[in-house]
Amino acid sequence: PTRRSSDLCDADLLRAVSGRGETETVEALDEAVRRFLLTETPPAGDRGRPTYEFPYEALREVVYDSATLARRRLLHGRAAGVLIRRHERDPVTTRAAPIAEHLQRAGRDGEAADWWWQAAGRARDLYAHAEEYAYLRRAEALGYPPVEVAVALGDVLTVLGRYREALAEFETAASAIDGQQAGSAGIEHKLAEVHHRLGDWALAEAHLQVALDLLGPGDPSRRARIGADRAVLAYRRGAAQDAAGLAERALEAARRAGDPAAVAQALNVLGMLDARRGAAASAAARLRESLEHARGLPDPGAAVAALNNLSRLLADSGKPGEALPLAQEALALGRELGDQHRVAALHTNLADLLHAAGQREAALAHLKEAARGFASVDTGGTPRPEVWTLVEW
């Protein structure tokens, strides 16, 4: 048993960990259940296994603390071995986090760090950002390569709206990465994104320029994405002509690179620009094409951006009935992604549509959610009105 069990135990796991035979294990389980020392939970399906758990946390503590450290480490190591083999067969049903926990408690810190990193990656795939952050910190504490951890922490902190901490992690990574131009360019690009969200447009542009300089002529996909980001910055500053030129060049580069994500991003920016200058038909065509490319991507982030911008365009064009379902879809996908700052903006945009449709109560509920989201963004203690004005990206 462990003090903090992440998953319930089944008979096969208990038999392997205890080192007992099958019959002896079953008899011991029968007696423990009969004496109310363990509880048995039947499997959810016909092919599952019954699982066993202590009925009280205090009982678990007594059993765990009664064993010597040497025995606890032995048992944790055995449990890790069984779970690793199960994970190799079926990584979906056997999670990485319990393996990491057992390895760490077995005193095998190097292996545990690798498994905490793997657990963080799985949490990232599921957009479980709080779990990812916790697992990354445990990997970091056990000595996982610091640059990789710092970049991953910066990414998850950005999504959580903890921008001051995200900048610190990216700066740490940038100072530690030595002579790896492509890696440095990626970090500079991430720093630009955080400064952009904070409204530090000059700083964001400077980081993007450094990223381009580090890349040189290589990595056309990233160059296209940086070009699209520069176009958005120019758009924010009101330099429409510069923004249009940057976005057109980004789209050409993205098409040459065959990168659908970069194509979707560039088209989205061009749609924003067309909408600002009043070219509604062209804007709608650009945004619909962006959405078409985005829907085929594994990450729905580009689809959220296109849906949000298309919804705003349709609302401004006097088509609220078409705009509302797009805004609702954007919010549903945005919630799945869990980007706190952008979800707050999506709530604001949906609230405007609902208010215009006469649904005052629903609009107010979304405005409250937006206010909570914007207020949770950590700007480092300095008031940043730009954070509250995010409506499109």
Disulfide bonds with the S-S distance in Angstrom:
none
